[in-house]
Amino acid sequence: MTKLFEPFDLSGLQLRNRVVMAPMTRARALDTVPDDLTVKYYSQRADAGLIISEGAPVSLEGCGYLFNPGLYTHEQAAGWRRVTDAVHAKGGRMFAQLWHVGRVSHTSILGEEQSPVSCSSSVGENVWAFGRDENGTAKTLAASPPRALETEEVARVTQDFVRAARTAIDAGFDGVELHGANGYLFEQFVNGALNKREDRYGGSIANRLRFMLETLDAISAEIGSNRVGVRVSPFGRLFGMKPYEDEAETWVTLAGEFEKRSLAYVHLSDQLTIGAEKMPENFARDFRNTYTGILIAAGGFEKDTAEAALQSGELDLIAFGRPFIANPDLVERMRAGHPTNAADRATWYGDLGARGYTDYPTWEEEEAGKNG
């Protein structure tokens, strides 16, 4: 029996199927407020069992790219309310991904007097932000040198996440996902090669995990742990993340900490599909044996491989990213066995309006065009 299209109980939230729309930065909100196109984009894809929003910065300090809709102003919250209302009107469910990029930022975004923050002042290799050059032109730029967060500042950042989580719930989201993946702030603290702090947030595995876990606990206390998920990318190498000696032990230890908490889910991101290294053999098994709660994974799945992962019990939900860009009706296409469209990479990001964003046709629209 096919599982991919079965309903699923996500920690008390009823999903119409096990297909998750993965979080994807699209950089279309020119003033950082979700607009009419944002509403249309997400509502077009509401047939997914669960939509996880693009990363929404929890503060200006947490921004690393222009044109991302945030969750730290009243105007942004009002814009997201329009999105969640449209998704719910079509029977969809939606979590907000809460984001702080850490050192992956630029002073043109933060203000000339403000430096990006991280676990340390180390400038990473291949760390790029999307800001403005000296002429005011939006472009990809090498990230500005960061400063290390002071010990007492870490709690302030945690509170930024708590406020953003409350704002998200008040804006109609069904829950939130803490972005702990892809070389951003939390992974900067977790990574033993980068984090050389000598306070309670550095050194041992427990200390390097402390910031993420304190933030998860604080968000859970605010909105309920059943509405809190977390995304991690074990062995990720994006934005200068380097290997370190106790890496496997670190991630399995984190899985054990997740097991202690009644989270909505854990979301694994395998960066193999974006050119990174594959996770070590047997790691996924060890992680799964340690964390037995609801598990989502993203990483190049197709219908058949997704179904196989569900049937094996390895995963509970399957996240699809790129296929949702060019196929707003992805769930129906997979269910019916229709071919899917490939997304135009040149239109993935940026100030392009509807092009490559809300102008991809459904299968029915394609067929009508052929017959018209």
N, C-alpha and C positions, 0 to 999 in steps of 0.2 A: 504494500500500500504506500502511495506517495506521501511523504511527510512535509515537503517543502510548502505545500499549499494548505496544510492543515491549520486550524486555529491553534493559538498557543497562549497559555497563561503566564505572563511575565510579571511575576511577583505581585499578582493581583490585578494587573492590567491586561485586559483581554485584547489580543492581537488577532487579526483576521487571517494571517498566514505567518510563516517563519522567515519571510524575506525582509531584510533590513536594508534601508537605504543608508549607506555609509556616509559619514561627514566628509564633505568636499568643499574646500575653499573655492569660491567662484569670483570674488572681488567685483561685485556688481553694484554694491550699495555706495554710491558716490559720496554721500554725506554721512556714512556709517549708520544710517537708519534704514531698516527694511522698507521697500517701496512697493509699488504696484507689481513690478516685475518679480520681486521676491515672493509676493503672495501667489502669483500665477505659477512660478517655478515649482514651489513646494506643493501647491494644491494639485498640479498636474500629476504629481507622483504619489498621491495619497493612497493608492492601492497597495503600497508597501505595508507589511504588517507593522513596521515601525520605521519612522524617519528620524535619523539623528542629524541635527542641523549642522551646517558648517560651523567651524570654530568661532565662537562669539567671545571676543576679549572681555575680561571682567573689569578692566580699567584701561585708561589711556596708556599707562605704563606697560600693560600687557600686550599692546599692539605691535605688530611687526610688519604689517602690510597695509597699504592704503585700501580703502573701499570695502573694508570688512564690517558687517553690521555687528555692533557690540551689544552688551547688556549692562551698561553702567549709567545710562541717562533715561529720563522719563520719555523722551522722544523715541529712543530705541525700543523701550518696552512697549510703547503704543504701537510701533511698527510691527513688532513681533506678535502682538495680540491679534492683529489683522491676519497674520500668517497662520497662527494656531487655530483661529476661528475657521479659516478656509479649509484647513486640513481636517479638522473635526467635522465640519459640515459634510465632508465626503466619507466619513467613517474612519479616518486615519488616526494614528497616534504619533506623537512627536516628543522627542527629548531634545534639550538644548545642550550642545557641547560647550563647556566652559573652558576658556583658553587664556593662558599667559605664555608668551613666547620666550620670556627670559632674555637671554643675550642675543636672540635673533631679531634685532630691531635696529633702528637708526634715529639719530637725533633730529632728523627732519620730520619725523613722526611725533616724537616725544617732546620736542622743544630743545633749542640749542643748549640750554643749561642742564638738561637731563640726560643722563647716560642710561643705557639698558642695564638691567640688573640680572644677576645670576648667583650661583653658589660661589663663584670666584671671579677674579678680574681677567681671567684667561680669554684671549681672543682666539676663536676657533678657526680651523681651516675650512674653507668652503661654506662659510656661514653668510647667508645673503638675506637682506631685507628688501622690501619694495617700498621705497620712499621717494623723495624728490631731490634732484641734484641742485647745484648752485643756481641754475636757471629756472627752477621750479617745475621742471619736467618730471613726470612720474616715470620711474625706471627701477630696475634691479640694481641694488647697491651693496657693496660689502658692508656688513653690519658694523656699527660703531663699537669701539671698545667698551666693554661692560665694567661695572663695579660690583663688588661682592655685597650682597645684602648683609647688613648687620644682624646679629643674632636676634635682637628685639624687633627687627623689621619683619621677620618671617611671619609672625602672628598677624601683622597688618595685611600681608598678602593673603593669608588664609581668610581673613575677614572680608577681603574683596571678593573672594569666591563665595563666601556665605551670602553676602548681599546680592551677588549676581544670581545665585541659586534661588533666593527668595523672590527676586525680580522675575526670574523665569517662570516660576510657579504662578505668580500673580499675573503674568502675561499669558497664561493658558497652557504652558508646556505641561506634559504629563510627567516629566522628570528631567533630570540633568545627567550629563556624562562628564566626568572630570577628564580633561585631556592630559594624560600622563605619558604620551607617546611622542615619537618623531623628533626627538632632540630638543624639545621645548623645556620650559622651566623645571618641571618636576623630574624629567629624565636627566637634566643637568645635575640635579642633586643626587639622583640615584647612581649615576655613572661614577665608578670608583677611580677612573683615570682622570676625570675632570675635577671631581669634588675632593679637594685637599684641605677642607676646613678642619679646624681643631676645636670647634665647639660641639654642641650636642646634635648638630646637623651634619657632621662629617666624621670620617674615619671608619667606624664599624658599619656592618650592613644595617644593623638596627638604626643607627644614627642617620645613615643616608636615606633610609626609607621613612624617617620620622615626619618630614614635611608633608609628604603625600598622605600619609595615614592620619596625621593630625587634621589635615584639611578635609579628608573624607569623613572623619568623625564629626567635625564641626558642621559640615553641610548636612550630614545625616541627622544631627541633633536639631537642625533648623527645619528640614522638610520631610524627614523620615527616610530611613535607609532603603526602604523598598522603592523609593523614587530616585535612587542614586546609583549610577553605573560608573565604570572607570575604563578608560582605554590605555593600554600599554603596548609597547613594541619591543619585546625582549630581543636582545642582540641587535637592536637597531643601530644604524651607522649614519643616519642623516645629521646634517649640520655639525659635523666634527665629533660625533660620539665615537670614542675609541674603545677597543677591547680592554678588559681588565681582569685581574687574576681570579677573583671570586664571582665572576659574572653569572654563571649558571646557578650557583648557590644563592646569589642575590635575588634572582627572579623567582626561584622556587620558594625562598623565604617569603617574598612578597605574596606569592600565591597562598601560602599558609596564613598570612595576615588577612587576605581577602576572605579566606574560609571562616575566619572568626567573626566576620561582619555579615549581617543579613542584607547584602547589597542587591540591587535589582539584577545586575549582571556584571560580568567582566568581559571586555572586548579586546581580543588579541588582534594586532595589526602585524601581518607578515610583510616585510618590506621587499621581499624577493621580487615582487611584481614591478617595483620601481627601481630596480637595478641594485639593490642592496644584497647583503649576504643572506643565505638561507639559515634558518635556525638549526642548531646542532641536532644530529640524529637522536631520537628518543626524548628530546627536551619537551616537546608538546605532551608526550605521554606522562612525563614526570609532573609537569604543571597541572595536567588534568587529574592526576591521582591525588594531588595535594589540594587543589581547588575543585570542589565537587558541585558548586552552584551553577547557575545558568551561565553558559559560555557562548559568546559570539566570536566569530573570526571573520576577518576580511583578508583577501589576498589572492585575487585572480580566479575566483570561483566561476564556474559555469553551471548550468542547470544540473548536469549529470554528476559533477564532482560535489556539488552542494548536497544533492540527494544522498550520495554515498556517505558523506560525513555525518549527515543526520541519522541515517540508518545504522551506522556503526556506533552511534552514541557518543562520538567524539565531541560533537557540537550540538547545541540546542537551537541556534538561530544562525543564519548565514547572511553576512553583509556583502552587498554589491556596491561598488563605487562607480567606476567609469561607465559601465553599461547603462546606468540610470541617466547619464548626461544626455545621450542621444536617443533614449527610449523611455519617454515618460510613462508608457504603458508596459514597462518591462515585465511586471508580474503576469499580465495577460498574455504577452508574447511567449513567455516561457511555458505557461500553462497550456497554451494552444499549440506549441511547437512552431511558432512563426519565427522567421529569421529576425535578427536584431541589427540595428544600424550601428556603425562605428562613429565615434565622436571626432570632430575636427579639432585636433590638439591646438591649433592656432586660436581657437575661440574658447578655450577653457577658462581663461582669466581675463579680467580687465574691463575697461570702459567701452563695451561693445553693444550696449543696449540689449535688445532681444536676440541678437544674432548669436547662435550657438548656445542659447540659454533657454528661451521659451518657444523657439520656432521649430523644434523637432516634431515631426508628425507622429501620431499614433498609427497603429496598423490599419485601423479602419479608415483614417484619413488618407493613408497611402493608397489603399485599394480604391477609395472613392476618386482619388486623383487620376488613377489609371483608367478608371471607367468613365471619367467625366470628359 
